[in-house]
Amino acid sequence: MTTTPTGDQALIKRINTAIVLETILRGAPLSRAAISERSGLNKATVSSLVQDLIDGSLVREIGTGASSGGRKPVMLEFIADAGHAVGIDLGVNYIRGVLTDLRGTVVAERTLPLKRLEPEPVTGELFRCIDSLISDAPPSAYGIAGIGVGVPGLVDEAGSVLFAPNLKWRGVPLRRLLDGRYGLPVTIDNEANAGALGEQIFGAGRRIDNLVYVSVGIGIGTGLILHKKLYKGASGFSGEMGHLSVNAFGEPCSCGNRGCWEMYASERALLEKASALGYEELEALLAAAEAGREDVLGLLEEIGEFLGIGIANIVNVFNPDAVVIGNRMSMARPWIETSLRRTVVQRTLGFHLRNVQLLFAELGERSAMLGAAQMAIAGFFDRLKASTS
């Protein structure tokens, strides 16, 4: 007589499969015996689940390992190129995209300039970037596993951009637009959250439990990693520290407030002052700094000080292990770091300052797009674990 597995049995199998897959992801190459030892599952269960993963083109045998007595063990590894993910950093004046395998290894990259900010031309360029990346994907068992997009604004659970002041967007249903075109799983999130995740997984935030990622581009956003997890707040809108007031009667901001931090410490703030010196782009300004132009060096020192003021507030509020400065202004590190660090030391409470690290993004401008790809990869694994039966 044939019986149907109970819901509890199916649930246990899903949980155990997730444990085995996670063990392989973290420690490969591993033998079945090693997986059993590390996971606490018995050898028969591990062998059965490993075979399911092999049949599902997620795990493969790669030969034998060293013997500790007796038969040499057959070693296993995760098949990273079983699928691919697209990650997008949608900036105010650019789109940066990446195609990765399921471990986040870069396969292809694209960067496109943005000349107009209205949703229709921006989404047209976004489609062009994604189309190009997908066309570069090698054949694989799972194809494109998902698309992740980081945007400079507030995003709701449905993937709509509620408010992106620097793009001048309100209520743009971005996930629905991408769903309709590609029919793939799509994750939309704030770009600073994506950047924080990118640095945590691939960059300066590895092995750091509590960090604040500060994305300094045309605006300023922050992503919070607390106890190794992305913190998004009660409504999912945390991290808008670019709109922290640093001047109660300061300049009006596109968000509707006055005296916001990003009005004084962002790339836009720097370029507005640099225009009087004849510079319209960050790269040209940094080339002048490299050449030792004193007025440019003075501007960068001032921006570093304003960045330090905001970061001191962050350290006082969150008491993190590290603050990671990323996005385009990380390119200015040689000329802003001294004044930034000096200001943080001057303005941070001494007890908070003792153990905090001030770091610059290891991934530079690539943090958000790689973090967005990781969001798509994580969604793929979540769906895989939920569907295993």
NUDREN-744179 format. One record per residue (C-alpha): y, x, z. Coordinates in steps of 0.2 Angstrom, whole numbers, padded with zeros to 4 digits, always signed. Each point is the difference from the previous one (the first is absolute). Layout:
<sites>
YXZ ...
</sites>
This chain:
<sites>
+0000+0000+0000 +0017+0007-0005 +0014-0001+0013 +0019+0002-0003 +0008+0013+0011 +0011-0008+0014 +0018+0002+0000 -0002+0012+0015 -0012+0011-0010 +0011+0001-0015 +0015+0004+0012 -0010+0014+0008 -0005+0007-0017 +0019+0000-0005 +0005+0009+0016 -0014+0013-0002 +0004+0003-0018 +0018+0003+0004 -0006+0012+0014 -0011+0010-0012 +0013+0000-0014 +0014+0006+0012 -0012+0013+0007 -0002+0007-0017 +0018-0001-0005 +0005+0010+0016 -0014+0013+0000 -0008+0002-0017 -0011+0009-0005 -0012-0008+0012 -0019-0003+0001 -0007-0017+0005 -0005+0008+0016 +0017+0006+0004 +0007-0017-0004 -0012-0008+0012 +0005+0013+0013 +0019-0002-0002 -0001-0019-0002 -0013-0005+0013 -0009-0010-0012 -0019+0002-0002 -0007+0010-0014 -0008-0015-0009 +0016-0010+0000 +0010+0015-0006 -0012+0003-0015 +0000-0018-0005 +0019-0001+0000 +0002+0017-0009 -0011-0006-0014 +0011-0016-0001 +0015+0012-0002 -0009+0011-0013 -0004-0016-0010 +0018-0005+0002 +0006+0016-0008 +0010+0005+0016 -0012+0014+0006 -0010+0013-0008 -0013+0013+0004 +0006+0018-0003 -0015+0011+0003 -0007+0007+0016 +0008+0008+0015 -0006+0013+0012 -0015-0004+0010 +0000+0001+0019 -0019+0000+0000 -0011-0010-0012 +0005-0008-0017 +0017+0004-0006 +0011-0016+0001 +0007-0009-0015 +0019+0000+0001 +0012-0014-0004 +0018-0002-0005 +0012-0014-0004 +0003-0002-0019 +0019+0001+0000 +0002-0003-0018 -0010-0017+0001 +0017-0008-0002 +0019+0003-0001 +0016-0006+0008 +0018-0001-0006 +0014+0004+0012 +0018-0004-0004 +0016+0005+0009 +0013-0012-0007 +0017+0009+0004 +0018-0006-0004 +0002+0012-0015 -0018+0005-0004 -0018-0006+0000 -0013+0013+0005 -0018-0004-0003 -0017+0008+0003 -0018-0003-0004 -0013+0007+0013 -0018-0001+0003 -0007-0009+0015 +0003+0015+0011 +0019+0001-0005 -0002+0015-0012 +0013-0001-0013 -0006-0003-0018 +0016-0004-0009 +0019-0002+0004 +0015-0008-0008 +0018-0001+0004 +0012-0011-0009 +0019-0002+0002 +0008-0017+0005 +0016-0004-0009 +0001-0019+0005 -0004-0008+0017 -0003-0018-0005 -0018-0006+0003 -0005-0003-0018 +0004+0018-0007 -0007+0008+0015 -0016-0009-0001 -0001+0004-0018 +0001+0018+0004 -0012-0002+0014 -0013-0008-0012 +0003+0015-0012 -0003+0012+0014 -0016-0009+0006 -0007-0002-0018 +0002+0018-0003 -0009+0005+0016 -0014-0012-0003 -0003+0007-0018 -0003+0017+0008 -0013-0006+0011 -0018+0007-0004 -0014-0013-0001 -0007-0004+0017 -0012-0012+0009 +0014-0010+0008 +0015+0004-0012 +0017-0003+0007 -0003-0004+0018 +0017-0006+0004 +0019+0003-0002 +0012+0004+0014 +0019-0001-0001 +0013+0006+0012 +0017-0008-0002 +0016+0003+0009 +0002-0016+0010 -0008-0014+0010 -0017-0006-0006 -0009-0016+0006 -0018-0003+0002 -0001-0008-0018 +0007+0017-0007 +0017-0007-0005 +0015+0011+0002 +0011-0011+0012 +0015+0012+0000 +0003+0017-0007 +0018+0003+0002 +0001+0016-0011 -0009-0008-0014 +0010-0016+0003 -0016-0010+0000 -0004-0016+0009 -0016-0010+0000 -0009+0009-0014 -0018-0005-0001 -0006+0018-0005 -0019-0002+0005 -0001-0016-0010 +0008+0008-0015 -0013+0015+0001 -0014-0012+0004 +0004-0010-0016 +0000+0016-0011 -0014+0010+0006 -0012-0012+0010 -0003+0014+0013 +0002+0001+0018 +0019+0004+0004 +0008+0006+0016 +0019+0000+0002 +0008+0008+0015 +0016+0009+0005 +0001+0017-0008 +0003+0009+0017 -0016-0008+0006 -0009+0007-0015 +0009+0017+0003 -0005+0000+0018 -0018-0004-0005 +0000+0014-0014 +0006+0013+0013 -0013-0005+0013 -0015+0000-0012 +0005+0015-0012 +0015+0009+0007 +0010+0005+0015 -0006-0014+0011 -0019+0005+0000 -0006+0001+0018 +0016-0008+0007 -0003-0016+0010 +0018-0006+0001 +0013+0004-0014 +0015-0007-0008 +0002+0003-0018 +0019+0000-0006 +0001-0004-0019 +0017+0007-0005 +0005-0005-0018 +0013-0012-0006 -0002-0009+0016 -0010+0004+0016 -0016-0008+0006 -0012+0004+0013 -0019-0002+0002 -0008+0000+0017 -0017+0007+0004 -0004-0004+0018 -0017+0004+0008 -0006+0005-0018 +0004-0017-0007 +0014-0006-0011 +0011-0011+0011 +0009-0014-0009 +0007-0011+0013 -0002-0018+0004 +0005-0006-0017 -0004+0015-0010 +0018+0006-0001 +0001+0015+0011 +0007+0016-0004 +0017-0005-0008 +0009+0014+0010 +0011+0004-0015 +0010-0015+0006 +0002+0006+0018 +0018+0000+0004 +0007+0017+0002 +0019-0005-0002 +0004-0017+0008 +0015-0001-0012 -0006+0010-0014 -0002-0003-0019 -0008-0017-0006 -0018+0002-0005 -0009-0010-0014 -0011-0008+0014 +0016-0009+0007 +0002+0011+0015 +0013+0014+0003 -0002+0018+0005 -0019+0001-0005 -0008+0017+0002 -0004+0001-0019 +0018-0002-0004 +0003+0018+0008 -0017+0009-0002 -0008-0006-0016 -0001+0008-0018 +0013-0013-0005 +0012+0005+0014 -0002+0018-0005 +0003-0004-0019 +0015-0011+0004 +0008+0015+0008 -0006+0012-0013 +0008-0009-0014 +0017+0006+0005 -0007+0018-0003 -0007-0005-0017 -0019-0003+0004 -0008-0017-0004 -0019+0005+0003 -0009+0008+0015 -0008+0013-0011 +0016+0007-0006 +0007+0000+0017 -0014+0009+0007 +0001+0013-0014 +0018+0003+0006 -0005+0002+0018 -0013+0013-0006 +0014+0009-0009 +0009+0000+0017 +0015-0011-0004 +0009-0002+0017 +0006-0018-0002 -0017-0006-0005 -0008+0009+0014 +0013-0009+0012 -0005-0017-0007 -0019+0003+0003 +0004+0007+0017 +0009-0017+0004 -0014-0010-0007 -0012+0010+0011 +0010-0004+0015 +0000-0019-0004 -0019+0000-0003 -0001+0009+0017 +0010-0014+0009 -0012-0013-0006 -0016+0010+0003 +0006+0003+0018 +0001-0019+0002 -0018-0001-0007 -0006+0013+0012 +0008-0008+0015 -0007-0017-0004 -0017+0004-0006 -0004+0016+0009 -0012+0005-0015 -0010+0016-0002 +0009+0003-0017 +0014-0006-0011 -0004+0004-0019 +0015+0000-0012 -0005-0004-0017 +0004-0007-0017 +0014+0008-0011 +0011+0008+0013 -0015+0010+0006 +0005+0011-0015 +0016+0005+0009 -0010+0007+0015 +0007+0018-0001 +0018-0007+0001 -0002-0014+0013 -0013+0006+0012 +0011+0010+0011 +0013-0013+0003 -0013-0014+0002 -0010+0010+0013 +0016+0005+0009 +0006-0018+0001 -0017-0007+0006 -0001+0013+0014 +0018-0005+0005 -0002-0019+0000 -0018-0002+0006 -0005-0003+0018 -0008+0016+0006 -0016-0007+0006 -0003-0009-0017 +0004+0017-0009 -0013+0010+0008 -0015-0004-0011 +0007-0007-0015 -0002+0009-0017 +0013-0002-0014 -0009+0002-0016 +0003-0002-0019 -0012-0009-0011 -0014+0011-0007 -0001-0012-0014 +0019+0000-0004 +0004-0014-0012 -0018-0005-0002 -0003-0007+0017 +0003-0018-0004 -0010-0001-0016 -0015+0009+0008 +0001-0012+0015 +0001-0015-0011 -0016+0006-0009 -0008+0002+0017 +0005-0018+0004 -0010-0005-0016 -0015+0011+0005 +0000-0007+0018 +0000-0018-0008 -0015+0005-0011 -0010+0006+0015 +0005-0015+0010 -0007-0012-0013 -0015+0011-0003 -0005-0001+0018 +0004-0019+0001 -0011-0003-0015 -0015+0010+0004 -0015-0011+0005 
</sites>
